[in-house]
Every structure is written in structure tokens, then in C-alpha cells.
Amino acid sequence: MTTLAPPPSQEDARRSHRAGPPADGGVAARARRLFTGPEDDPRWARPALWGILLLATALYAWNLTSITGNTFYDAAVYSGTKSWKAFFFGALDSGSFITVDKPPFALWVMGLSARVFGYGTWQLMLPMVAAGTGSVALLYRQIKRDFGPVAGTISALVLTLTPITVAITRDTNPDPILVLLMMLGAVALMKAVRNGKLMPLVWSAVAIGFAFNTKMMQAYVVLPVFFLVYLWATNVSLGKRVRNLAVATVALVVSSAWWMVIVDLIPASSRPYIGGSTDNTVWDLVIGYNGFGRIFGASSSVGSQGNGASFGGSSGLYRMFNEIMGGQISWLIPFAAIALVGGLVLRGRAPRTDAKRAALMLWGGWFVLHFLTFSLAEGTFHPYYVTAMAPGIAALAGAGGVLLYRAFREGSAAKWAWVLPAAIAASSVWAVVLLQRVSGSGTVYTVAETVVGVAGIASVLGLLVGRFTKRHRLMGFAALAAVVALLAGPAAYSVSAATSSTNGTNPTAGPSTGGGMGGGGGGMGGAPSGSSSGTNGKTGSAPSGSGSSSGKMGTPPSGGTAPSGTKSGSTSGSTSGSTSESGAQQAGGGMGGGSQVSSEMIAYLKKHQDGATWLLAVSTDQTASSIILESGQPVISMGGWSGSDNAMTLAKLKSLVKSGKLHYIIVSSDGGQGTNSAITAWVKAHGTAVKSSAYSTSSTSSTSTGLYRLDASDVS
């Protein structure tokens, strides 16, 4: 990494060549500085930032209307545009029978966009693209402040070209919103560290609280390092630091828990069932399904070890480097790790309040905590989770790289001649290994491998020769070659993610490199390619669709085109015309298992809805979400995501039928078992089976669909 600014002796000459009059505080001057940057910045710094932000926006928004969204969240957003009650609770359906298994903040952001601009793909994607680009801008600002424009530029470019970040930002999963909120928390924290004031620390806590209301416990991964950095580096007395942290903790608790407390205080009969919980409370969802269950492989919502599926391979310290995860996130991990250690050593004798060391502690802790959490997690794990680790890696690449370069150029040969070249060599070799894994997958990867090899060798040799011959210009060119070498592979993967269809549930970048499916941390996980047949259910089942354009849900009644892609299966009138429920594990009952919900059936159900609130009751969220988007009507998911939620009881079903709020239900043909067997048996005993010939001219009257009609007279 290199510093491109001239030496101090040339500073005045450089400033005299900057265009425009001195800053006068006027509107014109402020507008000019927006595009040219502060007077003491190098000429190239602000244009480089704008170029990176433009690149990020292009990658995240390329061919926006064809982006494959996650139907699970898309349906919840759509329902929120039809009902403010569904909006507040984050309900899957506008009738507010059950919520999604996450808190609703990301749904609120997308929902407000859809309410303002109308429901459709670009309206849902607009906040995600803004969040992704905003995170890049925030990282640049923070790293530039502590380490200079070169470090900020490198960090911003690394984050922009992180493959999994490109893939997930082109999706409607909540992770881009989560990362932006965590970044806001980090920026506010560092401001509090620098000035010692309370309010920036409080705002940092509030940002993390909103991140909690986006994806619950994942937002808290960074909290230990936040507390440590503030307690260690802030230039106020220890007593004041402790007091400020106590106040910020209160702000964190309030901003995290307010929605949860409100929801749990509302009587269960007046709100939706909390999807993913065992006792219909948000608290259970926090500590179980979205808490310890993700780490230890057992949540209170499933009650057994390892019931969650790993889509990223076996848990362990090698997970981030395996055939699935390696190409998504690991390109610069070797460099970041070396840069972190080297940077901390270089700042070892600095005062306790040294801002650079505090920043290294923050971003290094961010990286290490996420690495350990994601590597060792034994519960449900998707590759796109690791986008939260990307800011830490990017910050260390920029900040640590610049520190190593300066030490390499100015320090003693015995002490620093090997550290920076070793870091570049390690990550270059690893990049070649990753690209070898996809050898033959396309010309772009072959070219990238060649670029990595040539630029990597040129960089290492140029640095060593330049250092020992005192040729600083050669070292500068060698550092630029290092940037090319280390980003060629991620760039190839990122372009692939931006220009090809991806799986809306499990978005990944680059070609498929994984094989098999590991449940509960076992195996190597599904194929990560967005267009491959990688798994896309939480229970390890094979998908029935790849999230391609054929999976689009059609046009909802609002007039907007619903984003395509499903969590399991797809509804498409233009292709197979059916939504398969067989993709989900029918835990304890199999309601709706193995059934097919076709476009013809949906048309029949709408025609015979007879004023019911819900069009249909099905087994799982993934089936319900597809039907919601095709029909524009609320659909009940009786068992939540995996089919194991106790959202529907026999008493509740009878009440809905008797009141005329529900007429149709799908149950499995095998009768089911366990907790749902009573519902299945009662429906078959009292309902009227609907043959496929009732709505399909190509079917015979003897064909059973698992669809039953129930009326108030059927309830004794």
C-alpha cells in the first residue's frame, strides 16, 4: 500500500495548484468542496471516492428490475403495504396471522419505500442499494480521518468489491441494513472516543439497538470491542468512562427492547403469532431461534442439537476458507490479519488515547469477533451472514496496509523488510488457490488468476528492490500492483454477482464450488452459486427453483412487479405453474407436505373465497409467501418457516372456520403426525376434499390435491 501525497516540503506548491478560491463558507464553496474535497486533500482523493461510490452503486443496482429478491421478506413487505398492523408486527400476511422470524426494522425501511413509490422490485431494492453505498462512504470517512485518504480509498474499494457484499446487497434480506446501522454505531463510537462526550456514545448505542431490531443478536457481536475501545482509549477519567458506558447501556437496552416489550405486552389474541418462537413471545425468539440456537445449533424453537442447516460448510476455524465460503469473503483475510498485528505493534508505544491504535482495536476486534462467531457457529448458517465481517477486513486492509507500507519504507531493513511483502505474498497465493478452485468456470476467472500471479510477483519484487535501493517511486508502483493483485479475484466474483441471476434466499457470488449439504454444521453445504442448485431451505432440503427470472411472482394487485426468488420453491404461471411445499421439513405434522399449489388452484380459491380474510392455510412460510405475491391475498402459514411453529392449533382453526375467516386448507396426504396430527385428522374428517378437476381441465376427478373446503357448518 502506498501514500501518493507529495512530501511535506511540496505541500504549499501542491495547494497552490488546487482549483477554486479559498473556502469562504458560502454555498458555492461548500458545493465545490463536496466534489473536490477539503483543501488539504490530494487532488485525486475526492474524485477517487466518487468513482468508488459510483462503482458500488453500479454493482449493487445493475439491471435492477431483474434482481432476485427473497420472497419470504418480499411477501411481508407487500403485506405491510396493505395493513399498518402487519407493517408494525412484521407479519407475513396482511391478515396478521404470523410474523416473519426476524424483527421488522428492515421490513419497515423497504415497506416505506414501497408505500411511497409503489410495490415492485426497484422500490424494495432502493433502500438496499442506498445502504450498501452508504456503508462504503461511512467506512471511507472513518478510515480517512484516522489514517489518511490513501487508507480510506483502499478500504472503501475493498468493501465495494467484497463478493458476498455485492451478492447480498442485490437482495431483500435485511443484512445490508444491519451493516449500515453497525457502521453508524462504529462512527459514533469513535467520535465519542475522540471527544470524550456522552451523546456520541449514546447515539452509537441507539444505532446498535436499531441493528438489533433488524437481525437481533447478530447486531451484538461487535459490542465487546465497542465497550473495550471506549473504556481503554477515551481521554476522560475512568469514573466518567464507566458512567458514560452505563448511560449508553441504558440507551442500548431501550433502543433494542422497545419493540419487543410492546409486542410481548399485547395479548396474543390481538397480534400475530411470533414466527420462530416456541411460546409466542419475541423474548423466546431472541434467546432461542435467533440467539443461542444460531451459535450452539440448538434453539428453544426446535429443541434439538443441530437442527439448523449449514449452507457454509462444517463449523470450525477453516470454515471461512472452505470451498463454499472462500470465494465469498476470505480473499484478504491473510493480509488483514497480518496488518492488524503489525499495526498494533507499530502503535505499541503510543499513548493510551492514541486514535490510530483505538481504530485498529475497533476494526480488528470487529473482524476477529465476526470471524470466530461465524466460523464456530453450529446452528443455521448462510454464507451471506459474513457480509457483516467485510467492514473489518476492508478497514484493516486500508489502515493496516498504509501503516505497514510507511514502516516498510522508512523503518530498518531488519525489522520491516519482510512484513508487507509477506502479507501481500500470502494473500496473493491464497487468491490463486481460490481461483484454481473455479478453474474452467469462465474466462474472467482465468484472467483474474493471471493478473493475481503477475501483479503479486511484481509487487513483492518491486517492494523489496525499491526498499533496499531507496527508490520510493518504485515502491509506490509496487504498492499499486499489490492493490491490483489483491482485488483482481474479488472483482471477478463481484462482477459475476452483479451480472447474473442469484438465489434470493441464499445469494452468493461467483461460480459453484461446493458440494453436498451439511445439516447442523456438517458436510460442505450446498452449492453457493446463485444459479446453481444450492440448497435454499433452512432445514437442508433441496430447492425447487434457483431464483431465476422464471421464479417471478407475477404482478400483485397493487400494480408493481413482485421481486422474484423464493425461500423454497417458486410459483410461476409461466413455467411449471406450481409451488411445492415438499421442500420444507414437515416437523411434527406434515400439514401441506408434498402438495402442489398451481396458478389454476389460486384462481379457483380467489373465485370461491366467499369473503374470508385468508385465501388459504398452508404448512410453511415459503409456500405462503409465494401464494401471497401471486394472489395478492393473505395466506396463513400454520407452521412458520420449518413447519414446526405452534402457530395453528385445532381450537384456533375451528374458530377461524366458524367465523368465516378461513375456508380452505391444505393438508398432507399421509395424514401427518405429532403436533399437527389432530388438525390433519379433523380437517379430513369434517372438510370437503377439492379434486383437481374442479379447477384444472387437464386433471381427472380422482386426483387428490390435499385441498379441503371448510364452512361454519363443519364446526360442531
Secondary structure, 3 states (H helix, E strand, C coil): CCCCCCCHHHHHHHHHCCCCCCCCCCHHHHHHHHHHCCCCCCCCHHHHHHHHHHHHHHHHHCCHHHCECCHHHHHHHHHHHHCHHHHHHCECCCCCCEECCCCCHHHHHHHHHHHHHCCCHHHHHHHHHHHHHHHHHHHHHHHHHHHCHHHHHHHHHHHHCCHHHHHHHCCCCCHHHHHHHHHHHHHHHHHHHHHCCHHHHHHHHHHHHHHHHHHHHHHHHHHHHHHHHHHHHCCCCHHHHHHHHHHHHHHHHHHHHHHHHHHHHCCHHHCCECCCCCCCCHHHHHHHHHHHHHHHCCCCCCCCCCCCEECCCCCCCCHHHCCCCHHHHCCCHHHHHHHHHHHHHHCCCCCCCCHHHHHHHHHHHHHHHHHHHHHHCCCCECHHHHHHHHHHHHHHHHHHHHHHHHHHHHCCHHHHCCHHHHHHHHHHHHHHHHHHHCCCCCHHHHHHHHHHHHHHHHHHHHHHHHHHHCCHHHHHHHHHHHHHHHHHHHHHHHHHHHHCCCCCCCCCCCCCCCCCCEECCCCCCCCCCCCCCCCCCCCCCCCCCCCCHHHCCCCCCCCCCCCECCCCCCCCCCCCCEEECCCCCCCCCCCCCCCEEEHHHHHHHHHCCCCCCECEEECCHHHHHHHHHHHCCCEEECCCCCCCCCCCCHHHHHHHHHCCCECEEECCCCCCCHHHHHHHHHHHHHCEECCHHHCCCCCCCCCCCCEEECCHHHCC
